[in-house]
Amino acid sequence: MQNPPGEEPETNLSVTPPKKWAAGVPAVVHALEYSLEQTSPRRTGVDLLAMNQVGGIDCPGCAWADPAPGQRHRNEYCENGAKHINDEATKRRITADFFREHSVSDLAGRSDMWLNQQGRLTEPMIKRQGSDHYEPIGWNDALGVLAGELTSLSSPDEAVFYTSGRASNEAAFLLQLFARAYGTNNLPDCSNMCHESSGFALSETLGTGKGTVSLDDLHHADLIFLVGQNPGTNHPRQLSALEEAKRNGARIVAVNPLPEAGLRRFKNPQKPSGLIGRGTQIADRFLHIKPGGDLALFQALNRLLLEAEDARPGTVLDHDFIDAHTSGFEEFAQHARTVDWDDVRAATGLTREEIEKVRDEVLRSDRVVVCWAMGITQHKHGVPTIREIVNFMLLRGNLGRAGTGVCPVRGHSNVQGDRTMGIWEQMPDSFLDALREEFGFDPPRPHGLDSVNSIKAMREGRVKVFLALAGNFVRAAPDSEVTEEAMRSCRLTAHISTKLNRSHTVCGDTALILPTLGRTERDVQADGEQFVTVENSMSEVHTSQGRLEPASHLLLSEVAILCRLARRTLGGKPDIPWDRFEGDYHTIRDHISRIVPGFHDFNARVTRPGGFQLPNPVNEGVFNTSVGKALFTRNERVVPKAPEGHLLLQTLRSHDQWNTIPYSLDDRYRGIHGSRHVVLVNPADLAGLGLSQGDQVDLVSVWADGTERRARNFEVVPYPAAQGSAAAYYPETNVLVPLDSVADISNQPTSKGIVVRLEPTSSRATTSTSSVSPAWR
């Protein structure tokens, strides 16, 4: 049960064995329980029956693709999607009385869960300079305050415009158009912190920053790798696609430091076999890898494939594909043959025999797909790891054919669409040229600030205004204390939001809360009811249209807020039709159709059932790289190491959590109940460290420059993590990652592979109980 609004949760840890399967009846029960706590049965039903349906509401929970229109279930959603959409549709409301009762200082001391549980924001609020309270402000005055600050800056580059993947295509396009018309490319987004390494690696090697697979490819693959991802929690509808693949004969290799329930078995609640039967085994083979060992694993596999070709020339590698479509093979092959098996063992924790068995799976498979998520991207060597995965795919021609491809699994609803719409600080000149031709102004050309560099610029006083379109920036970013200090250094911080979160409590001199419509709500403008569009992980673009009445008559849509702000700030120069954009979103899409490749006839095509698929050049045999071919790369070996008495920590989210917001203190798939301040450690490592179940420790991260970071008061839980590693929840552990700890090339924060020691505190927990099962092999 959730804590009542206004009450902080009590922590009382109990530990049960990790689950051996995901979904089933408990998923249905938990989804309905949470939904009915938040809203009425009628609103719950309206939301759930419209979610992910043709012409319905796009689930904001993740970016997983929908089946074809004729193949969708009536209940096309997962447990976490149902929770998230009804968390937004909650009956709870935050009014001016709430802010009179709670000062900013009071709110800053509350938990993320408590802030979210207070309900929907209902009217614009301002915290004025010198005040410790938000107070009501009218829309005209609120936008006037923001526009006034923007126009008073000495340079447009003193402002930052952040975007979360919750924003629609239309809102994202308008935000980047406004920022560039204003004069800056400072457009950081949540991609900077999750899949930036994927974008850089894929763009360099394949000429596109996106994945190349469709649901149909997954359904018809012979072999699927799930690397550094936990589909049961982070994108549960992927399990249905994997179940279909297994039914068609696919085999699945899971590569992860933790034996997650969703990697083991799936009980599909849409089917009788999932409700009363054993469900479907997902992973045929599980590689219990150390954090950060994935680069070494794929280097080892590539060496084994080259050696297999040497033994049976012409039978292993796809030389026709390599000769026609790739560059750099000889240099890559020479380097790959130098892989050292001792290094591989040290980096992965896997034996050569385990890896050779995977090699044999590959040799039996004509069509291979590799999926990955932030267990890959959030390492310092995330870009080289993904480049090595591409090498693996190129060797046997597993790109551009049905049932093959690379699949970076995005975790946020429209994060991929935001990037397509121009939300990037480094958009190419071709996009900027198209903006110029369409709107008659020359956008700025110098690259802007990404998320990490925005924090640095705020801290140094080079950025004075921060505007966020959705999201919870201070909890998504690393180095929590530094990030908050940077935000408080601004003259003005403003957030376009549906619900209260930690970022609203970390204020500049002046702070604005600009409440907006949610995905679930009807959006009526001057020209009638509107819909918006989104792009999923597989480059499919479709509509999303809310069904519920707005939480307050004072809410504005994201589009309306941005259009009104642009009019107030720009004063009609350049001549952009903001009034028409606000009144009729079709006009926005008309302009997008002439600017963004693949969006021709946008309005006509997107209203067809299921929308439309954006073209992927790789699937047409086109590689828009520096040499016009797919690139083999040489990637230096990396062996992540922790000194004696230390572990490699990965941060992760619990099952009952959406991005930075926990919905409860439970993580039932991992058997954690009643607390989030836990650290999961292999029992053998605990014995070596002289620690036991229930010990209280501080997590202390150790960095090459001699500095240390501390996350206090975590309870030790024995868990089948890979030996030499540990795991703990974020955002509680963001404090451990310095702002300067970023991935090479992509500048993405490194929230995985953190060297930590577990420093016992003076107290020992006495309230916890546990029952721990052995590691899954």
Number of C-alpha atoms within 10 A of each C-alpha: 9 16 15 12 15 11 12 14 18 10 14 15 23 18 22 16 16 22 17 16 21 27 26 23 15 13 18 17 13 18 18 20 14 21 27 20 16 22 17 15 13 9 21 21 15 16 25 25 17 23 26 28 24 22 19 21 25 31 29 25 25 27 27 24 20 24 18 13 14 9 8 14 13 13 15 19 23 26 25 27 25 26 26 23 23 25 24 24 26 22 17 17 15 15 18 17 10 13 17 13 9 15 16 18 12 12 20 18 11 17 16 22 23 24 22 20 26 21 23 26 25 24 22 26 24 21 25 17 14 8 13 16 19 24 20 18 18 13 19 12 12 21 23 16 18 22 18 13 17 21 14 9 14 8 14 20 20 20 30 28 23 26 30 23 28 26 28 26 29 24 26 28 24 25 27 24 24 22 22 21 24 22 17 26 30 29 28 25 27 25 26 20 25 24 28 24 33 30 21 22 25 24 19 21 26 27 24 20 20 25 23 25 26 21 19 16 20 28 22 22 25 24 24 28 19 22 22 23 25 27 22 25 24 28 22 23 23 21 23 19 20 25 21 18 24 24 13 13 14 22 22 26 20 25 26 26 29 28 25 25 22 27 28 21 22 25 26 25 22 17 12 12 14 18 17 13 12 14 21 21 17 24 21 13 19 22 24 22 25 28 31 31 26 27 26 27 25 22 27 26 23 24 22 19 23 20 14 18 15 13 11 11 11 11 13 19 20 15 16 11 16 20 11 11 17 22 18 14 18 10 12 18 18 13 16 24 15 12 19 14 13 10 17 25 19 16 23 23 20 17 14 16 9 12 18 15 12 17 18 14 16 20 15 12 15 14 24 28 24 24 20 24 22 27 25 29 32 29 27 27 25 31 30 27 29 26 27 27 24 25 25 21 20 23 22 23 23 22 26 18 17 18 23 28 29 24 22 27 26 26 26 26 25 30 30 25 27 29 22 20 24 23 31 24 22 17 19 12 12 11 16 20 16 17 22 15 12 14 16 13 17 16 22 16 17 12 15 19 25 26 27 22 16 26 26 19 20 24 20 13 14 17 26 26 26 24 19 23 26 21 25 22 25 26 23 21 25 30 23 21 13 18 26 22 17 24 26 21 23 24 19 26 27 24 23 23 22 23 24 24 27 23 21 25 24 22 28 25 18 22 29 27 27 27 27 29 27 26 28 28 19 18 22 15 15 11 12 10 14 17 21 23 21 27 29 24 27 24 23 19 25 25 24 24 22 25 17 16 14 20 23 16 10 15 22 24 21 25 27 20 20 24 24 18 21 25 18 18 20 17 10 12 12 13 12 20 14 21 14 15 20 22 20 19 21 20 17 23 24 16 18 25 16 17 21 18 12 15 21 16 13 21 18 12 16 21 17 14 15 21 23 18 18 14 14 20 15 21 16 11 16 17 23 17 16 13 12 14 22 29 26 25 21 19 19 15 19 18 16 21 17 18 11 9 13 22 23 24 28 27 23 20 22 24 22 21 20 21 19 22 24 23 23 21 25 21 21 19 23 22 17 23 19 18 20 23 21 19 23 25 25 21 21 14 20 20 11 9 15 10 20 15 22 21 19 26 24 20 25 20 24 20 16 7 6 6 9 15 19 18 16 17 20 24 24 24 30 25 28 26 26 24 21 22 26 32 28 21 18 23 21 19 25 24 23 26 24 22 21 15 19 22 21 16 15 22 22 29 29 28 29 23 25 30 23 26 23 22 18 18 13 8 10 16 16 11 10 18 14 16 14 16 13 13 15 13 9
